[in-house]
Amino acid sequence: MRLTVIAFLVAGAFAVTPATPPDVGLDDAGGITEGIEPVSQPTQVPIPPSEGSLDAPVLRSEYVVGPNDIFSLNIWGEVNTRTRLTVTPEGDLILPVGGTLRVAGNSIESASRLVADRLAEFYHNTEVTLSLVVPRKLIVHVTGAVNDPGDYDVTAATRVSTLVRLAGGLMVSGSERNIILKGSDGQNRRVDLVRYRHLGDLDSNPLVMEGSVIHVPFEEQTVTVLGAVYRPGSYEVVAGDRLIDMLDLAGGPLPQANLRDIEVVRFSREDPKRYTSSTIDLTMGVGGPVYPDVEIRDGDRIFVREIERWHRDSRVEVRGEVLYPGIYSIVEGRDKLSDLVSRAGGLAPAADLGRAKLRRRAAFDYESGADRQVELLQQFEPDQMSWEEYAFLVSQSLELADQVSVDFEALLTESDEDADLYLLDGDVIEIPRALSVVRVSGAVQKPGLVKFRTDTNAKEYVELAGGYTSDAVRRGTRIVKAQSGSRLRPSRRVKIEPGDIVWVPRKKDRDWWEITKDVLGVVGQVGTIYILIKGINE
């Protein structure tokens, strides 16, 4: 039964200025007669803060008004006032003037327009707004693949994602894209929390209503998106999903994605070991990519490849004795070794071109047996190795697996163009400081570094290192060249240069007790044979 228009006046809080109310007169100044003071200052009715917490601002266009919602009615203009109104169980607002107004089932936006239109009959030159102060409370049921199913007290401003969180979150393999929101009217609505979380789609995560039941099933079907997308991984499939949907959930293609070469691999339903592969061309259209209408099925694999060498910055590092060592960008097929040395300011005065190296790290990406043998020999001192082992260690240490053969002296001092070569991404140019020492190692009194002297032979360097030890094999002395690692016999033709190594091997230790035992054993055997022969002859 509709109520007759009832005006609720709060003394000192809500003053009205009706246009032509039948029982109220207006004076010449526009004030209210019959004992009510004119409103000269805005009057306020205290509105309590909203009860409970919200996970996001309430959208006026989305929130559906229902019984027990509490609003603030605000009027500005010739009349300035504010009052608190509660939606009745029948779904009405009882207005200060104008009677009751049915608002349940409308959005806040629509309800605000209805109230403004009704009050416009009684107020001129005013602005009327309706604001939600306290959302109504509801009981929502959560069932299915959640850790703590049950009934939860929430407000009508609560979304499905909040109820899932309150219910302890999803169980392992709980669905995020096939959640069902059952309304009191019997209609079901699918909730897609992945789409809401990744794309901000509020329609995929609606507000709950009176009598809502949220059911979370288990995840059943998935698709994997790999390659040049922002969020590669596995995604649940729902009915009607297309290629565009899966790419959107994966964040979309990266700028370097090759849109003309999207591969979709599909496994056979009859034989899971069999599959087919198809290539999708996502050409650019007006306003963005044009996605073919490709349906996605359970188990599909989507591969988004990158454009080859897309915006790749090729770099080379220059180390050591140049004026400006550092990292330089290059263009492969254009920049050569001599160009980089020139860009680095040229050689420093102390540069040693004889030991300069160009290392190409991409040349070898495996560990050879020689590498492992070097690691083993490095655990021993030089005098614990044979000459062959020591020579191998030195040569392998100097001849790096990734070293490119370059004649730096011919290239940089003689301008030999034949010695120049193109650089590749990752190359490292090493130009060490010139050494003024020679290493004397092995069976010498004071092994170590000795100052380089011109026209000095191996024997003289040994004497500078304190001379030979008693177990030195003098004839076994060798010169190891710093640049090549080759071992040479000392001679007048072999000049010792800075960085070279003079190595003297040691005599092998003899175990005299073992030798004595062997000799005695042989003598004993000879004596035994002699006795046998003598016995036979007799």
C-alpha positions as MATLAB code, in Angstrom:
seq = 'MRLTVIAFLVAGAFAVTPATPPDVGLDDAGGITEGIEPVSQPTQVPIPPSEGSLDAPVLRSEYVVGPNDIFSLNIWGEVNTRTRLTVTPEGDLILPVGGTLRVAGNSIESASRLVADRLAEFYHNTEVTLSLVVPRKLIVHVTGAVNDPGDYDVTAATRVSTLVRLAGGLMVSGSERNIILKGSDGQNRRVDLVRYRHLGDLDSNPLVMEGSVIHVPFEEQTVTVLGAVYRPGSYEVVAGDRLIDMLDLAGGPLPQANLRDIEVVRFSREDPKRYTSSTIDLTMGVGGPVYPDVEIRDGDRIFVREIERWHRDSRVEVRGEVLYPGIYSIVEGRDKLSDLVSRAGGLAPAADLGRAKLRRRAAFDYESGADRQVELLQQFEPDQMSWEEYAFLVSQSLELADQVSVDFEALLTESDEDADLYLLDGDVIEIPRALSVVRVSGAVQKPGLVKFRTDTNAKEYVELAGGYTSDAVRRGTRIVKAQSGSRLRPSRRVKIEPGDIVWVPRKKDRDWWEITKDVLGVVGQVGTIYILIKGINE';
ca = [
       0.000    0.000    0.000;
       1.439    3.353   -1.071;
       1.856    5.907    1.677;
       0.682    9.445    1.333;
       3.415   12.050    1.008;
       4.961   12.516    4.472;
       7.549   15.211    5.085;
      10.118   14.339    7.739;
      11.690   17.459    9.147;
      14.650   17.339   11.498;
      14.627   20.529   13.591;
      17.744   22.636   12.911;
      18.988   20.085   10.423;
      16.803   20.077    7.336;
      15.098   23.287    6.162;
      13.076   23.202    2.942;
      12.030   25.849    0.472;
       9.013   24.421   -1.354;
       8.032   26.069   -4.608;
       4.287   26.305   -3.752;
       3.469   24.099   -0.769;
      -0.245   24.526    0.120;
       0.233   25.144    3.842;
       3.436   27.194    3.881;
       3.725   30.862    2.796;
       6.801   32.712    1.534;
       7.671   36.279    2.443;
       9.076   38.818   -0.016;
      12.642   37.815    0.849;
      12.017   34.169    0.015;
      12.165   32.976    3.634;
       9.812   30.416    5.182;
       6.914   31.797    7.220;
       4.822   30.227    9.965;
       7.490   30.179   12.618;
      10.314   28.477   10.676;
      13.520   30.508   10.504;
      14.949   31.169    7.030;
      17.997   29.087    6.145;
      20.961   31.473    5.957;
      23.825   28.968    6.529;
      24.209   25.364    5.385;
      22.941   22.930    7.965;
      24.441   19.457    8.372;
      23.155   16.191    9.717;
      26.152   14.094   10.833;
      26.521   11.022    8.612;
      28.417    8.133   10.200;
      31.286    6.619    8.216;
      30.658    3.541    6.123;
      30.667    0.355    8.181;
      33.088   -2.409    7.192;
      35.926   -2.359    4.681;
      35.736   -2.261    0.902;
      38.234   -3.854   -1.489;
      37.630   -1.133   -4.105;
      35.532    2.021   -4.631;
      31.856    1.408   -5.322;
      30.910    2.134   -8.922;
      27.680    4.146   -9.101;
      26.826    2.599  -12.455;
      27.327   -0.984  -11.201;
      26.059   -1.172   -7.615;
      22.442   -2.372   -7.440;
      20.353   -0.702   -4.729;
      18.485   -2.940   -2.317;
      16.712   -2.957    1.074;
      18.742   -1.647    4.056;
      21.190    0.374    1.943;
      21.886    3.659    3.715;
      22.240    6.827    1.597;
      23.072   10.459    2.117;
      20.678   12.830    0.341;
      22.509   16.070   -0.468;
      20.836   19.280   -1.609;
      22.808   22.402   -2.617;
      21.674   25.758   -3.920;
      19.018   27.998   -2.412;
      18.724   25.236    0.170;
      21.813   23.522    1.572;
      21.172   20.414    3.577;
      22.010   16.762    3.983;
      20.107   13.871    5.527;
      20.375   10.121    5.936;
      17.903    7.801    4.228;
      17.531    4.004    4.486;
      15.939    1.859    1.821;
      12.883    0.174    3.277;
      12.358   -3.613    3.172;
       9.940   -2.939    0.291;
      12.754   -1.226   -1.654;
      11.584    2.395   -1.236;
      13.169    5.632   -0.086;
      10.979    7.831    2.090;
      11.858   11.345    0.899;
      11.597   14.481    3.089;
       9.034   15.791    0.602;
       7.451   14.033   -2.326;
       6.507   10.822   -0.573;
       8.076    7.422   -1.223;
      10.098    6.406   -4.252;
      10.875    2.870   -5.431;
      14.679    2.586   -5.953;
      15.488   -1.103   -5.375;
      16.912   -2.827   -8.447;
      18.339    0.399   -9.869;
      21.970    1.429   -9.950;
      23.014    4.288   -7.669;
      23.244    6.476  -10.762;
      19.666    5.687  -11.822;
      18.299    6.029   -8.271;
      19.974    9.434   -7.923;
      18.271   10.658  -11.116;
      14.880    9.389   -9.907;
      15.249   11.237   -6.583;
      16.434   14.433   -8.316;
      13.470   14.349  -10.709;
      11.003   13.870   -7.833;
      12.439   16.682   -5.691;
      12.652   19.043   -8.664;
       8.909   19.466   -8.262;
       9.515   21.081   -4.863;
      12.921   22.834   -5.175;
      14.209   25.384   -7.655;
      17.817   26.291   -8.366;
      19.157   23.349   -6.406;
      21.342   20.338   -7.104;
      20.342   16.976   -5.652;
      22.646   13.968   -5.280;
      22.279   10.587   -3.639;
      25.421    8.952   -2.184;
      25.812    5.477   -0.726;
      27.011    5.673    2.887;
      26.648    2.109    4.209;
      26.149   -0.852    1.834;
      23.647   -3.409    3.008;
      24.827   -6.682    4.525;
      24.365  -10.047    2.865;
      24.968  -13.739    3.503;
      26.736  -15.452    0.591;
      27.367  -19.203    0.266;
      30.732  -20.427   -1.116;
      31.059  -24.062   -2.221;
      33.395  -26.266   -4.242;
      37.195  -26.206   -4.607;
      38.011  -23.692   -1.867;
      39.868  -24.391    1.346;
      37.122  -23.215    3.706;
      33.665  -23.414    2.115;
      30.697  -22.017    4.014;
      28.470  -18.975    4.603;
      30.018  -15.504    4.816;
      28.645  -12.162    6.005;
      29.650   -9.448    3.530;
      28.229   -6.264    2.070;
      26.595   -5.753   -1.290;
      29.796   -3.949   -2.384;
      31.769   -7.224   -2.258;
      33.060   -8.964   -5.380;
      33.415  -12.684   -5.987;
      37.233  -12.522   -5.684;
      36.896  -11.278   -2.104;
      34.563  -14.163   -1.199;
      37.045  -16.679   -2.653;
      39.788  -15.118   -0.563;
      37.624  -15.183    2.572;
      36.955  -18.867    1.907;
      40.666  -19.629    2.240;
      41.534  -19.335   -1.420;
      41.432  -21.943   -4.130;
      42.425  -25.547   -3.586;
      45.132  -27.033   -5.797;
      43.719  -27.183   -9.344;
      40.747  -25.057   -8.334;
      39.319  -23.216  -11.325;
      39.799  -19.469  -11.677;
      38.000  -19.050  -14.984;
      34.918  -21.255  -14.624;
      33.568  -20.067  -11.255;
      29.770  -20.003  -11.188;
      27.811  -17.197   -9.470;
      24.257  -18.432   -8.869;
      21.673  -15.702   -8.285;
      18.493  -15.903   -6.237;
      16.594  -15.664   -9.522;
      18.088  -18.993  -10.626;
      20.352  -17.489  -13.291;
      24.033  -18.475  -13.442;
      26.883  -16.169  -14.338;
      30.458  -17.292  -15.158;
      33.238  -15.556  -13.231;
      36.744  -15.279  -14.739;
      39.222  -14.134  -12.094;
      42.216  -14.516  -14.432;
      40.660  -12.113  -16.908;
      39.811   -9.733  -14.066;
      43.317   -9.873  -12.615;
      45.215   -9.594  -15.897;
      42.925   -7.310  -17.897;
      41.032   -5.420  -15.183;
      37.689   -6.619  -16.566;
      35.149   -5.878  -13.802;
      32.398   -7.741  -15.639;
      34.452  -10.910  -15.048;
      34.373  -10.326  -11.278;
      30.853   -9.112  -10.419;
      29.346   -7.950   -7.139;
      27.363  -10.443   -5.099;
      23.633  -10.111   -4.350;
      21.136  -11.445   -1.833;
      20.970  -15.221   -1.934;
      24.104  -15.571   -4.098;
      25.897  -18.934   -4.200;
      29.480  -19.102   -5.464;
      30.569  -22.522   -6.723;
      34.234  -23.161   -7.619;
      34.796  -26.274   -9.781;
      38.168  -27.907  -10.422;
      40.295  -26.880  -13.384;
      39.837  -29.296  -16.279;
      41.346  -27.906  -19.494;
      44.506  -25.844  -20.066;
      46.495  -24.232  -22.871;
      50.174  -23.233  -22.772;
      51.386  -19.938  -24.256;
      55.153  -19.643  -24.718;
      57.642  -17.275  -26.310;
      57.433  -13.538  -26.964;
      54.498  -12.651  -24.685;
      54.493  -10.690  -21.447;
      53.229  -13.536  -19.219;
      54.095  -16.931  -20.733;
      52.626  -19.932  -18.948;
      49.659  -22.290  -18.715;
      46.102  -20.911  -18.753;
      42.760  -22.515  -18.132;
      40.486  -22.829  -21.147;
      36.789  -21.970  -21.089;
      34.172  -22.621  -23.730;
      34.484  -20.265  -26.677;
      38.105  -19.225  -26.096;
      39.915  -18.034  -29.214;
      43.530  -17.314  -30.018;
      43.016  -13.640  -29.205;
      41.686  -14.538  -25.743;
      44.733  -16.615  -24.829;
      47.169  -13.985  -26.093;
      45.321  -11.346  -24.068;
      45.537  -13.454  -20.897;
      49.278  -13.884  -21.552;
      49.657  -10.106  -21.612;
      49.714   -9.804  -25.381;
      52.654  -10.091  -27.796;
      55.929   -8.385  -26.964;
      57.194   -5.706  -29.374;
      59.704   -8.185  -30.812;
      57.068  -10.856  -31.441;
      56.947  -12.204  -34.979;
      53.226  -11.840  -35.656;
      53.529  -13.618  -38.986;
      54.762  -16.857  -37.428;
      52.529  -17.887  -34.511;
      52.617  -21.657  -34.166;
      49.698  -23.622  -32.707;
      50.450  -27.253  -31.844;
      47.407  -29.476  -31.323;
      47.499  -33.021  -29.959;
      45.227  -35.750  -31.269;
      42.333  -36.714  -29.016;
      42.588  -40.341  -30.144;
      46.377  -40.644  -29.806;
      48.003  -38.196  -27.343;
      51.417  -38.873  -28.908;
      50.321  -37.520  -32.287;
      49.998  -33.829  -32.996;
      49.594  -31.342  -35.812;
      51.212  -27.941  -36.171;
      49.824  -24.892  -37.933;
      51.247  -21.422  -38.456;
      49.026  -18.392  -37.917;
      49.774  -15.051  -39.594;
      48.680  -12.133  -37.414;
      48.998   -9.300  -39.907;
      48.751   -5.661  -38.865;
      45.453   -4.007  -39.618;
      44.011   -0.570  -38.959;
      44.246    0.080  -35.242;
      46.188   -3.072  -34.364;
      46.625   -6.765  -35.103;
      43.941   -8.661  -36.974;
      43.523  -11.994  -35.174;
      42.169  -14.918  -37.211;
      39.187  -16.597  -35.615;
      41.148  -19.615  -34.339;
      39.386  -21.755  -31.768;
      41.573  -23.065  -28.933;
      41.210  -26.558  -27.494;
      42.445  -28.319  -24.384;
      46.151  -29.171  -24.542;
      47.051  -26.732  -27.326;
      50.535  -25.172  -27.313;
      50.884  -21.635  -28.645;
      54.418  -20.538  -29.590;
      55.081  -16.844  -30.286;
      58.504  -16.509  -31.891;
      60.716  -13.414  -31.855;
      61.842  -11.445  -34.871;
      65.401  -12.583  -35.538;
      68.002  -10.161  -34.116;
      65.277   -7.632  -33.253;
      66.968   -4.443  -32.002;
      69.992   -6.510  -31.062;
      72.949   -4.418  -29.977;
      76.207   -6.130  -30.997;
      79.037   -5.234  -28.636;
      82.786   -5.758  -28.375;
      84.966   -5.181  -25.325;
      88.474   -3.700  -25.559;
      90.728   -4.391  -22.564;
      94.217   -3.398  -21.582;
      96.696   -1.010  -23.136;
      94.542    1.334  -25.212;
      93.710    4.925  -24.339;
      89.983    4.284  -23.799;
      89.273    0.656  -22.842;
      85.632   -0.332  -22.540;
      82.608   -1.706  -24.402;
      81.812   -0.516  -27.920;
      78.810   -1.108  -30.171;
      79.566   -2.561  -33.582;
      77.802   -3.445  -36.787;
      78.648   -6.997  -37.766;
      79.974   -7.228  -41.300;
      81.190   -3.621  -41.216;
      83.469   -3.001  -38.231;
      86.944   -4.576  -38.200;
      89.561   -5.137  -35.514;
      91.634   -2.120  -36.592;
      88.503    0.083  -36.465;
      87.870   -0.798  -32.828;
      91.465   -0.181  -31.757;
      91.265    3.225  -33.449;
      87.924    4.036  -31.757;
      89.477    3.082  -28.425;
      92.054    5.861  -28.890;
      94.850    3.709  -30.267;
      97.594    1.830  -28.474;
      99.074    2.981  -25.181;
     102.892    3.278  -24.971;
     103.181    0.117  -22.846;
     101.138   -2.094  -25.219;
     102.602   -5.533  -25.922;
     101.313   -6.590  -29.340;
     103.248   -9.826  -29.148;
     100.896  -11.113  -26.464;
      97.703   -9.400  -27.668;
      94.673  -11.650  -28.193;
      91.286  -11.630  -29.847;
      88.901  -13.886  -27.951;
      85.698  -15.060  -29.587;
      83.538  -16.408  -26.794;
      80.948  -17.780  -29.194;
      83.552  -19.984  -30.866;
      83.427  -22.782  -28.265;
      80.670  -23.367  -25.757;
      81.776  -26.781  -24.562;
      84.354  -28.108  -22.142;
      86.870  -30.340  -23.912;
      88.911  -33.190  -22.456;
      91.976  -30.941  -22.696;
      90.262  -28.402  -20.423;
      89.661  -31.040  -17.773;
      93.272  -32.269  -18.048;
      94.537  -28.710  -17.532;
      92.441  -28.415  -14.372;
      93.999  -31.652  -13.093;
      97.602  -30.589  -13.822;
      97.056  -27.180  -12.210;
      96.823  -28.942   -8.862;
     100.540  -29.882   -8.998;
     103.751  -27.887   -8.730;
     105.951  -27.722  -11.871;
     108.667  -29.904  -10.312;
     106.042  -32.635   -9.704;
     105.278  -32.964  -13.422;
     107.081  -34.631  -16.268;
     108.419  -32.429  -19.034;
     105.568  -33.500  -21.330;
     102.945  -32.643  -18.713;
     104.488  -29.267  -17.961;
     104.839  -28.369  -21.635;
     101.203  -29.373  -22.228;
     100.005  -27.234  -19.329;
     101.933  -24.182  -20.526;
     100.799  -24.526  -24.131;
      97.137  -25.034  -23.168;
      97.266  -22.058  -20.804;
      98.597  -19.836  -23.571;
      96.456  -21.242  -26.373;
      92.921  -20.409  -25.219;
      90.097  -22.390  -26.803;
      88.334  -19.201  -27.863;
      91.427  -17.393  -29.155;
      91.404  -16.222  -32.774;
      94.728  -16.272  -34.599;
      95.654  -12.651  -35.358;
      99.038  -11.040  -36.130;
      98.568   -7.827  -34.140;
     102.048   -6.547  -34.924;
     101.549   -6.850  -38.671;
      98.092   -5.293  -38.423;
      98.782   -2.348  -36.116;
     102.424   -1.524  -36.785;
     102.758   -2.494  -40.459;
      99.133   -1.729  -41.503;
      98.795   -5.167  -43.072;
      95.162   -5.285  -44.261;
      95.368   -9.028  -44.770;
      95.774   -9.410  -40.983;
      92.538   -7.494  -40.308;
      89.202   -9.251  -39.788;
      85.555   -8.474  -39.069;
      84.371   -8.489  -35.462;
      81.395  -10.381  -34.050;
      79.107   -9.719  -31.110;
      80.783  -10.773  -27.857;
      84.375  -10.489  -29.102;
      86.987   -9.387  -26.557;
      90.210   -7.623  -27.602;
      92.973   -7.986  -25.006;
      96.163   -5.934  -25.322;
      98.339   -6.572  -22.243;
     101.065   -4.392  -20.798;
     104.563   -5.215  -22.027;
     106.470   -7.432  -19.601;
     110.102   -6.691  -18.762;
     110.694  -10.026  -17.016;
     111.502  -13.640  -17.836;
     110.291  -16.522  -15.679;
     112.849  -19.103  -14.601;
     111.165  -22.259  -13.332;
     111.952  -25.838  -12.349;
     115.250  -27.141  -10.919;
     116.875  -23.801  -10.049;
     117.841  -22.365   -6.674;
     115.516  -19.340   -6.778;
     112.694  -19.939   -9.260;
     110.621  -16.893  -10.189;
     110.670  -13.725  -12.269;
     113.974  -12.312  -13.448;
     114.413   -8.890  -15.038;
     114.653   -9.097  -18.819;
     118.066   -8.430  -20.310;
     118.930   -8.229  -23.960;
     121.351  -10.731  -25.483;
     121.071  -13.035  -22.436;
     120.913  -16.806  -22.959;
     119.112  -19.504  -20.966;
     122.181  -20.502  -18.905;
     122.741  -16.875  -17.867;
     119.121  -16.541  -16.776;
     119.503  -19.716  -14.692;
     122.568  -18.179  -13.028;
     120.517  -15.026  -12.291;
     118.028  -17.348  -10.555;
     120.752  -18.784   -8.289;
     122.012  -21.556  -10.555;
     121.044  -25.193  -11.032;
     120.010  -27.481   -8.214;
     121.809  -30.776   -7.685;
     119.044  -32.770   -9.353;
     118.737  -30.518  -12.413;
     118.756  -32.081  -15.876;
     120.772  -29.334  -17.566;
     120.506  -30.787  -21.053;
     116.743  -30.812  -20.696;
     116.522  -27.018  -20.348;
     113.866  -25.544  -22.641;
     112.625  -22.075  -23.596;
     108.813  -21.671  -23.689;
     107.772  -18.777  -25.935;
     105.167  -16.454  -24.439;
     103.226  -15.877  -27.644;
     102.957  -19.378  -29.096;
     103.679  -21.659  -26.139;
     106.177  -23.599  -28.264;
     109.158  -25.186  -26.446;
     112.586  -24.755  -27.976;
     116.102  -25.972  -27.197;
     118.427  -23.136  -26.179;
     120.612  -22.010  -29.096;
     122.102  -18.883  -30.561;
     119.210  -18.627  -32.988;
     116.577  -18.653  -30.212;
     116.294  -15.237  -28.637;
     114.705  -14.988  -25.204;
     112.055  -12.236  -25.177;
     110.034  -10.604  -22.377;
     107.416  -13.000  -21.007;
     109.259  -16.166  -22.065;
     109.878  -19.036  -19.646;
     113.187  -20.832  -19.020;
     112.360  -24.262  -17.610;
     114.808  -26.780  -16.152;
     113.523  -30.320  -15.476;
     114.534  -32.409  -12.455;
     116.039  -35.834  -12.372;
     113.603  -38.577  -11.475;
     113.989  -39.758   -7.890;
     115.536  -43.233   -7.528;
     114.446  -45.659   -4.828;
     117.764  -47.375   -3.968;
     116.150  -49.951   -1.694;
     113.915  -51.108   -4.541;
     116.935  -51.213   -6.852;
     118.882  -53.307   -4.260;
     115.979  -55.723   -3.888;
     115.739  -56.133   -7.645;
     119.504  -56.783   -7.943;
     119.469  -59.330   -5.114;
     116.483  -61.017   -6.698;
     118.272  -61.347  -10.012;
     121.466  -62.649   -8.293;
     119.405  -65.229   -6.402;
     117.722  -66.428   -9.569;
     121.102  -66.741  -11.303;
     122.484  -68.762   -8.345;
     119.509  -71.098   -8.410;
     119.942  -71.727  -12.113;
     123.617  -72.388  -11.616;
     122.915  -75.005   -8.899;
     120.324  -76.737  -11.111;
     122.672  -76.874  -14.081;
     125.497  -78.185  -11.891;
     123.247  -80.904  -10.444;
     122.213  -82.021  -13.913;
     125.797  -82.247  -15.127;
     126.807  -84.411  -12.151;
];
